[in-house]
């Protein structure tokens, strides 16, 4: 909301479940992790590439969530893109690929989405605050990815 103040107005109105669109775009644009790793259990070939048992493999979460073959203008923050998203569990992988119900994604993922929606709704409608100058860059070599300054707000006031 700080970098895109027009989104705060849309979140406050929450027309057509805008809060879900906003949360999904946050998760796509600012990934929790730049990559996830695993070891190959059994030898297999995928896309003409041999994966040998015990090989460490990395899934490029950031790269897939910013791939221009999958996302139009991937480096622009556009919550509305999720109105037309086809639900492909391999194009949007904020916490890993596949279906979170039976795959390797976090089983609490939908709980996190709901917590984010409620929190953002509160910030958009119940309080005003100031965002002091700070370093909001985030390194893609850190897990979890976090802004250098975290995110600091002050002068928090309730809206009555």
C-alpha atoms as an extended CHARMM CRD file, in Angstrom:
* protein
*
       160  EXT
         1         1  UNK       CA              0.0000000000        0.0000000000        0.0000000000  PROA      1               0.0000000000
         2         2  UNK       CA              2.9370000000        2.2880000000        0.6280000000  PROA      2               0.0000000000
         3         3  UNK       CA              4.4090000000        1.9190000000       -2.8630000000  PROA      3               0.0000000000
         4         4  UNK       CA              0.9680000000        1.7760000000       -4.5250000000  PROA      4               0.0000000000
         5         5  UNK       CA             -1.3580000000        4.1220000000       -2.6120000000  PROA      5               0.0000000000
         6         6  UNK       CA             -4.1760000000        3.6600000000       -5.1370000000  PROA      6               0.0000000000
         7         7  UNK       CA             -4.3560000000        0.0540000000       -3.9250000000  PROA      7               0.0000000000
         8         8  UNK       CA             -5.2460000000        1.2310000000       -0.4070000000  PROA      8               0.0000000000
         9         9  UNK       CA             -8.4560000000        2.7860000000       -1.7410000000  PROA      9               0.0000000000
        10        10  UNK       CA             -9.2720000000       -0.4080000000       -3.6360000000  PROA      10              0.0000000000
        11        11  UNK       CA             -8.5430000000       -2.4920000000       -0.5330000000  PROA      11              0.0000000000
        12        12  UNK       CA            -10.8120000000       -0.2980000000        1.5780000000  PROA      12              0.0000000000
        13        13  UNK       CA            -13.6590000000       -0.7830000000       -0.9250000000  PROA      13              0.0000000000
        14        14  UNK       CA            -12.7760000000       -4.4500000000       -1.5230000000  PROA      14              0.0000000000
        15        15  UNK       CA            -14.9910000000       -4.7080000000       -4.5700000000  PROA      15              0.0000000000
        16        16  UNK       CA            -14.9130000000       -8.0790000000       -6.3290000000  PROA      16              0.0000000000
        17        17  UNK       CA            -12.5630000000       -9.5570000000       -3.7020000000  PROA      17              0.0000000000
        18        18  UNK       CA             -9.7920000000       -7.0990000000       -4.4680000000  PROA      18              0.0000000000
        19        19  UNK       CA             -8.0930000000       -8.1220000000       -1.2130000000  PROA      19              0.0000000000
        20        20  UNK       CA             -7.4040000000      -11.5960000000       -2.6260000000  PROA      20              0.0000000000
        21        21  UNK       CA             -6.0130000000      -10.1450000000       -5.8640000000  PROA      21              0.0000000000
        22        22  UNK       CA             -3.7380000000       -7.8250000000       -3.8710000000  PROA      22              0.0000000000
        23        23  UNK       CA             -2.5030000000      -10.6050000000       -1.5800000000  PROA      23              0.0000000000
        24        24  UNK       CA             -1.7680000000      -12.9260000000       -4.4920000000  PROA      24              0.0000000000
        25        25  UNK       CA              0.1820000000      -10.1800000000       -6.2790000000  PROA      25              0.0000000000
        26        26  UNK       CA              2.1870000000       -9.5070000000       -3.1060000000  PROA      26              0.0000000000
        27        27  UNK       CA              3.0180000000      -13.1940000000       -2.9350000000  PROA      27              0.0000000000
        28        28  UNK       CA              4.0210000000      -13.2610000000       -6.6250000000  PROA      28              0.0000000000
        29        29  UNK       CA              5.9530000000      -10.0090000000       -6.7040000000  PROA      29              0.0000000000
        30        30  UNK       CA              7.6540000000      -10.2780000000       -3.2890000000  PROA      30              0.0000000000
        31        31  UNK       CA              8.3410000000      -13.9910000000       -2.8040000000  PROA      31              0.0000000000
        32        32  UNK       CA              8.7430000000      -15.4550000000        0.6490000000  PROA      32              0.0000000000
        33        33  UNK       CA             11.8400000000      -17.2110000000       -0.6240000000  PROA      33              0.0000000000
        34        34  UNK       CA             13.9430000000      -16.8050000000       -3.7810000000  PROA      34              0.0000000000
        35        35  UNK       CA             14.1720000000      -20.5920000000       -4.2350000000  PROA      35              0.0000000000
        36        36  UNK       CA             13.4260000000      -23.9140000000       -2.5980000000  PROA      36              0.0000000000
        37        37  UNK       CA             15.7180000000      -26.8970000000       -2.6190000000  PROA      37              0.0000000000
        38        38  UNK       CA             15.3610000000      -30.6690000000       -2.4900000000  PROA      38              0.0000000000
        39        39  UNK       CA             17.3520000000      -33.8140000000       -3.0980000000  PROA      39              0.0000000000
        40        40  UNK       CA             16.3990000000      -36.1950000000       -5.8960000000  PROA      40              0.0000000000
        41        41  UNK       CA             14.9830000000      -39.4190000000       -4.4240000000  PROA      41              0.0000000000
        42        42  UNK       CA             15.3090000000      -41.6120000000       -7.5220000000  PROA      42              0.0000000000
        43        43  UNK       CA             17.0160000000      -41.1720000000      -10.8860000000  PROA      43              0.0000000000
        44        44  UNK       CA             14.6920000000      -39.7710000000      -13.5660000000  PROA      44              0.0000000000
        45        45  UNK       CA             14.7730000000      -37.8730000000      -16.8460000000  PROA      45              0.0000000000
        46        46  UNK       CA             12.7760000000      -34.6850000000      -17.3270000000  PROA      46              0.0000000000
        47        47  UNK       CA             12.9220000000      -32.5000000000      -20.4050000000  PROA      47              0.0000000000
        48        48  UNK       CA             15.9380000000      -34.4570000000      -21.7210000000  PROA      48              0.0000000000
        49        49  UNK       CA             17.8600000000      -33.8540000000      -18.4890000000  PROA      49              0.0000000000
        50        50  UNK       CA             18.9830000000      -36.6700000000      -16.2010000000  PROA      50              0.0000000000
        51        51  UNK       CA             18.3860000000      -36.1000000000      -12.4960000000  PROA      51              0.0000000000
        52        52  UNK       CA             20.4860000000      -38.5160000000      -10.4620000000  PROA      52              0.0000000000
        53        53  UNK       CA             19.5880000000      -39.7360000000       -6.9770000000  PROA      53              0.0000000000
        54        54  UNK       CA             20.7960000000      -37.4400000000       -4.1300000000  PROA      54              0.0000000000
        55        55  UNK       CA             21.4560000000      -34.5030000000       -6.4830000000  PROA      55              0.0000000000
        56        56  UNK       CA             20.5460000000      -31.1490000000       -4.9290000000  PROA      56              0.0000000000
        57        57  UNK       CA             18.0470000000      -29.3210000000       -7.1370000000  PROA      57              0.0000000000
        58        58  UNK       CA             16.7170000000      -25.7890000000       -6.7130000000  PROA      58              0.0000000000
        59        59  UNK       CA             13.3410000000      -24.4590000000       -7.8230000000  PROA      59              0.0000000000
        60        60  UNK       CA             13.6970000000      -20.8220000000       -8.8950000000  PROA      60              0.0000000000
        61        61  UNK       CA             10.6190000000      -19.3390000000       -7.1850000000  PROA      61              0.0000000000
        62        62  UNK       CA             11.5170000000      -15.7360000000       -7.9640000000  PROA      62              0.0000000000
        63        63  UNK       CA             12.3790000000      -16.5210000000      -11.5880000000  PROA      63              0.0000000000
        64        64  UNK       CA              9.1440000000      -18.3760000000      -12.2990000000  PROA      64              0.0000000000
        65        65  UNK       CA              6.9960000000      -15.7410000000      -10.5680000000  PROA      65              0.0000000000
        66        66  UNK       CA              8.7310000000      -13.0820000000      -12.7200000000  PROA      66              0.0000000000
        67        67  UNK       CA              8.9410000000      -15.0280000000      -16.0040000000  PROA      67              0.0000000000
        68        68  UNK       CA              7.6750000000      -12.9360000000      -18.9430000000  PROA      68              0.0000000000
        69        69  UNK       CA              6.5500000000      -16.1310000000      -20.7020000000  PROA      69              0.0000000000
        70        70  UNK       CA              4.0910000000      -16.7100000000      -17.8430000000  PROA      70              0.0000000000
        71        71  UNK       CA              3.2960000000      -13.1770000000      -16.6550000000  PROA      71              0.0000000000
        72        72  UNK       CA              2.6340000000      -10.0740000000      -18.7450000000  PROA      72              0.0000000000
        73        73  UNK       CA              4.8580000000       -7.2360000000      -17.4600000000  PROA      73              0.0000000000
        74        74  UNK       CA              6.1650000000       -9.3580000000      -14.5560000000  PROA      74              0.0000000000
        75        75  UNK       CA              8.1410000000       -6.5060000000      -12.9650000000  PROA      75              0.0000000000
        76        76  UNK       CA              5.0560000000       -4.3310000000      -12.5770000000  PROA      76              0.0000000000
        77        77  UNK       CA              2.8620000000       -4.6800000000       -9.5030000000  PROA      77              0.0000000000
        78        78  UNK       CA             -0.6090000000       -5.4190000000      -10.9410000000  PROA      78              0.0000000000
        79        79  UNK       CA             -3.0740000000       -7.1620000000       -8.5840000000  PROA      79              0.0000000000
        80        80  UNK       CA             -5.7100000000       -7.1770000000      -11.3320000000  PROA      80              0.0000000000
        81        81  UNK       CA             -3.6750000000       -9.7710000000      -13.2370000000  PROA      81              0.0000000000
        82        82  UNK       CA             -5.1640000000      -12.3940000000      -10.9080000000  PROA      82              0.0000000000
        83        83  UNK       CA             -8.6920000000      -11.7510000000      -12.2430000000  PROA      83              0.0000000000
        84        84  UNK       CA             -7.6720000000      -13.6520000000      -15.3840000000  PROA      84              0.0000000000
        85        85  UNK       CA             -5.1630000000      -16.0850000000      -13.8790000000  PROA      85              0.0000000000
        86        86  UNK       CA             -5.9160000000      -19.6500000000      -14.9630000000  PROA      86              0.0000000000
        87        87  UNK       CA             -5.0250000000      -21.2280000000      -11.5930000000  PROA      87              0.0000000000
        88        88  UNK       CA             -2.0160000000      -23.1250000000      -12.9650000000  PROA      88              0.0000000000
        89        89  UNK       CA             -0.1480000000      -24.3590000000       -9.8430000000  PROA      89              0.0000000000
        90        90  UNK       CA              3.1490000000      -24.3150000000      -11.7650000000  PROA      90              0.0000000000
        91        91  UNK       CA              3.0540000000      -20.7190000000      -13.0060000000  PROA      91              0.0000000000
        92        92  UNK       CA              2.3230000000      -19.1000000000       -9.6390000000  PROA      92              0.0000000000
        93        93  UNK       CA              4.6060000000      -20.6710000000       -7.0560000000  PROA      93              0.0000000000
        94        94  UNK       CA              4.9360000000      -18.3350000000       -4.0730000000  PROA      94              0.0000000000
        95        95  UNK       CA              5.9280000000      -21.2370000000       -1.7960000000  PROA      95              0.0000000000
        96        96  UNK       CA              6.7370000000      -24.0090000000       -4.2340000000  PROA      96              0.0000000000
        97        97  UNK       CA              5.0620000000      -25.6790000000       -7.1870000000  PROA      97              0.0000000000
        98        98  UNK       CA              2.0400000000      -27.8990000000       -7.4010000000  PROA      98              0.0000000000
        99        99  UNK       CA             -1.2300000000      -28.0840000000       -5.5360000000  PROA      99              0.0000000000
       100       100  UNK       CA             -1.0350000000      -27.0600000000       -1.8760000000  PROA      100             0.0000000000
       101       101  UNK       CA             -3.6860000000      -29.6690000000       -0.9650000000  PROA      101             0.0000000000
       102       102  UNK       CA             -1.6530000000      -32.7030000000       -1.9810000000  PROA      102             0.0000000000
       103       103  UNK       CA              1.7100000000      -31.4400000000       -3.2140000000  PROA      103             0.0000000000
       104       104  UNK       CA              4.8400000000      -29.9370000000       -1.7970000000  PROA      104             0.0000000000
       105       105  UNK       CA              3.5180000000      -26.5000000000       -1.0010000000  PROA      105             0.0000000000
       106       106  UNK       CA              2.8540000000      -25.2710000000        2.5090000000  PROA      106             0.0000000000
       107       107  UNK       CA             -0.4080000000      -26.7800000000        3.8210000000  PROA      107             0.0000000000
       108       108  UNK       CA             -1.0340000000      -23.5690000000        5.7880000000  PROA      108             0.0000000000
       109       109  UNK       CA             -0.8140000000      -21.4120000000        2.6890000000  PROA      109             0.0000000000
       110       110  UNK       CA             -4.5240000000      -20.5260000000        2.5960000000  PROA      110             0.0000000000
       111       111  UNK       CA             -4.4440000000      -19.6070000000        6.3010000000  PROA      111             0.0000000000
       112       112  UNK       CA             -1.6270000000      -17.1570000000        5.5220000000  PROA      112             0.0000000000
       113       113  UNK       CA             -3.6540000000      -15.7040000000        2.6330000000  PROA      113             0.0000000000
       114       114  UNK       CA             -6.6140000000      -15.1090000000        4.9710000000  PROA      114             0.0000000000
       115       115  UNK       CA             -4.3940000000      -13.5280000000        7.6530000000  PROA      115             0.0000000000
       116       116  UNK       CA             -2.9010000000      -11.2210000000        5.0260000000  PROA      116             0.0000000000
       117       117  UNK       CA             -6.3610000000      -10.2140000000        3.7710000000  PROA      117             0.0000000000
       118       118  UNK       CA             -7.5770000000       -9.3580000000        7.2800000000  PROA      118             0.0000000000
       119       119  UNK       CA             -4.3550000000       -7.5000000000        8.1480000000  PROA      119             0.0000000000
       120       120  UNK       CA             -4.3840000000       -5.4540000000        4.9590000000  PROA      120             0.0000000000
       121       121  UNK       CA             -8.0760000000       -4.6730000000        5.4220000000  PROA      121             0.0000000000
       122       122  UNK       CA             -7.3070000000       -3.3610000000        8.8900000000  PROA      122             0.0000000000
       123       123  UNK       CA             -4.4040000000       -1.2320000000        7.6520000000  PROA      123             0.0000000000
       124       124  UNK       CA             -6.5370000000        0.1290000000        4.7980000000  PROA      124             0.0000000000
       125       125  UNK       CA             -9.6470000000        0.9960000000        6.8330000000  PROA      125             0.0000000000
       126       126  UNK       CA             -8.9360000000        1.2390000000       10.5740000000  PROA      126             0.0000000000
       127       127  UNK       CA             -5.6590000000        3.1350000000       10.9860000000  PROA      127             0.0000000000
       128       128  UNK       CA             -3.5500000000        5.8940000000        9.5250000000  PROA      128             0.0000000000
       129       129  UNK       CA              0.1990000000        5.7860000000        9.9090000000  PROA      129             0.0000000000
       130       130  UNK       CA              3.4160000000        7.3210000000        8.7370000000  PROA      130             0.0000000000
       131       131  UNK       CA              6.1340000000        5.4520000000        6.8510000000  PROA      131             0.0000000000
       132       132  UNK       CA              9.5210000000        6.9600000000        7.7030000000  PROA      132             0.0000000000
       133       133  UNK       CA             12.4050000000        6.8440000000        5.2620000000  PROA      133             0.0000000000
       134       134  UNK       CA             13.9800000000        3.4030000000        5.2210000000  PROA      134             0.0000000000
       135       135  UNK       CA             15.7270000000        0.8450000000        3.0360000000  PROA      135             0.0000000000
       136       136  UNK       CA             13.0640000000       -1.3600000000        1.4450000000  PROA      136             0.0000000000
       137       137  UNK       CA             15.3860000000       -3.2830000000       -0.8750000000  PROA      137             0.0000000000
       138       138  UNK       CA             15.4800000000       -7.0100000000       -0.2660000000  PROA      138             0.0000000000
       139       139  UNK       CA             18.2150000000       -9.5200000000       -1.0790000000  PROA      139             0.0000000000
       140       140  UNK       CA             17.2650000000      -12.5930000000       -3.0860000000  PROA      140             0.0000000000
       141       141  UNK       CA             19.9540000000      -14.6620000000       -1.3940000000  PROA      141             0.0000000000
       142       142  UNK       CA             18.2510000000      -14.5790000000        2.0120000000  PROA      142             0.0000000000
       143       143  UNK       CA             15.5350000000      -16.9620000000        3.1960000000  PROA      143             0.0000000000
       144       144  UNK       CA             13.0650000000      -15.5970000000        4.0120000000  PROA      144             0.0000000000
       145       145  UNK       CA             13.4310000000      -12.5210000000        1.8240000000  PROA      145             0.0000000000
       146       146  UNK       CA             12.8540000000       -9.4230000000        3.9480000000  PROA      146             0.0000000000
       147       147  UNK       CA             13.4220000000       -5.7100000000        3.3260000000  PROA      147             0.0000000000
       148       148  UNK       CA             16.7220000000       -4.4410000000        4.7550000000  PROA      148             0.0000000000
       149       149  UNK       CA             14.8570000000       -2.1860000000        7.2310000000  PROA      149             0.0000000000
       150       150  UNK       CA             12.0190000000       -4.7010000000        7.6290000000  PROA      150             0.0000000000
       151       151  UNK       CA              9.0360000000       -2.3470000000        7.2940000000  PROA      151             0.0000000000
       152       152  UNK       CA              8.7000000000        0.4100000000        9.8380000000  PROA      152             0.0000000000
       153       153  UNK       CA              5.5650000000        2.4350000000       10.4780000000  PROA      153             0.0000000000
       154       154  UNK       CA              5.0660000000        5.0640000000       13.1660000000  PROA      154             0.0000000000
       155       155  UNK       CA              2.5450000000        7.6730000000       14.3060000000  PROA      155             0.0000000000
       156       156  UNK       CA             -0.1700000000        5.0160000000       14.1230000000  PROA      156             0.0000000000
       157       157  UNK       CA             -3.6340000000        6.4980000000       14.7090000000  PROA      157             0.0000000000
       158       158  UNK       CA             -7.0380000000        4.8300000000       14.7280000000  PROA      158             0.0000000000
       159       159  UNK       CA             -9.6220000000        5.9910000000       12.2280000000  PROA      159             0.0000000000
       160       160  UNK       CA            -12.9810000000        6.5420000000       13.9190000000  PROA      160             0.0000000000
